[in-house]
Amino acid sequence: MSEVSDNNNNNKNEENNNNEVDIVDDNEIEIKDNDEEGAKMKENISQANKPQPGKIDVSEGSEELDNKTKAEILSKIGHHKKQDCFVVYAQNDVEKEISGETGLSSRHTVYFKNCNNSTYTITDKCVKVFAESCENLTLTIVGQLYTETCEIWKCNNVSLTCCTSIKTLQVDQCDGVNVTVEDEDDFDRLIWAGLNNFTINVGNKKLSSGLDDVRVEFPEVRADIDQFIIRVVGKKLLQEKIIRLDNGYPTTERENNAFNEQKEKNDKAYENYVKQLLNQKQTKVASSLSQLTQEKKKKVGRNSPCPCNSGKKYKKCCGKNA
């Protein structure tokens, strides 16, 4: 009987041990599954936070873009901002309107690259316009630019006409550029470097310049580094060399001098204000002292209450020996 009981007890213990092992295994599997799900979730979040490249749409009639060219274009328009791009690439002897009907979207940055002897008119809204390595390019912008920005570089013989607001126009390393902004209110500034033989017309104002012209005043100009800015100042287009302050802030000598003069005026005005304030306080202090002195000198009548507040008459108190 005892043997049977012992055997039963042993069997039960084995079953319990097996159950405990199974429970532990299940927990381990569950923890492992949770770890895998957490890792996948982290990976998904990481992928979502990574900058996604923008989409490139190629204009009809353009050559096919290889991956290297696509990457270069996206890097220049700011791929970290996921900007879409409408590329007009390697077209020759073309006259075309760029609009919604030809594939342009309001999300697009229009990018002209390696286009020669061609004429384009942008009639619909877009983000901004770039032109790189083009020759004999005629470009008219009619549609709204959301960023009011246009950049042109490494181009020769470009004619740009803006019939919309364009606050920042940048032209670098070009030869033979003609810019026309029909309405003066649509223009803010043109910034250039390494530019030869260009003319800008803003309303009825006109300015022609280039490296050869600025080197008369600034012989040490570096074509690849030094920048100039053109704005409407007063009643004319004014061209100035951009300088960098010690803190890296870009400005011009005229603006820096005007800032320093105004700062000096403000400092003097503040100094005068402080002096006036101190004089007022000194006057008030002097007046208070004078009043106290007069009160001390004021005579007390013999029959008046004594100033020591004893309740006696002055003549019978502090004025006994007066």
Secondary structure, 3 states (H helix, E strand, C coil): CHHHHHHHHHHHHHHHHHHHHHHHHHHHHHHHHHHHHHHHHHHHHHHHHCCCCCCEEECCCCCCCCHHHHHHHHHHHCHHHCCEEEEEECCECCEEEECHHHCCCCCEEEEEECCEEEEEEECCCECCEEEECCEEEEEEECCCECCCEEEEECCEEEEEEECCCEEEEEEECCEEEEEEECCHHHEEEEEEECCEEEEEEECCEEEEECHHHHHHHCCCCCCCCCCEEEEEECCEEEEEEEEECCCCCEEEHHHHHHHHHHHHHHHHHHHHHHHHHHHHHHHHHHHHHHHHHHHHHCCCCCCCECCCCCCCEHHHCCCCCC
